[in-house]
């Protein structure tokens, strides 16, 4: 995920997800929202299973 894509969707991650959140929680919250398919696919492929305490933790893993 690019930094621009992160910036475009970080508000969604911060406002629509209760933290801590699992990978499944994050993906479920993003489905049906205005999240680009590429971003949703990146979450599915590159975010390891587990619990995340904050959007910043997810950002460290996904943003290249």
C-alpha positions, 0 to 999 in steps of 0.5 A: 500500500502506498502512503497516498492510499494510506492517507486516503483511507486512514480516517476510515481505519481510525473512525470505523474500527474499534481498537484493538482489532483483528485482521478479520475485524479490519477487513470486515469494517472495510468491506462495503465502504469506499475502500479501493479494491487494491487496498482491500486486497493488500489487507488480505494478502499482507496483513498477518493474522493477529490483533492490532492495537492501533491504525499506526501499528497496521501502517507500519506493516502495510505502507511501503 
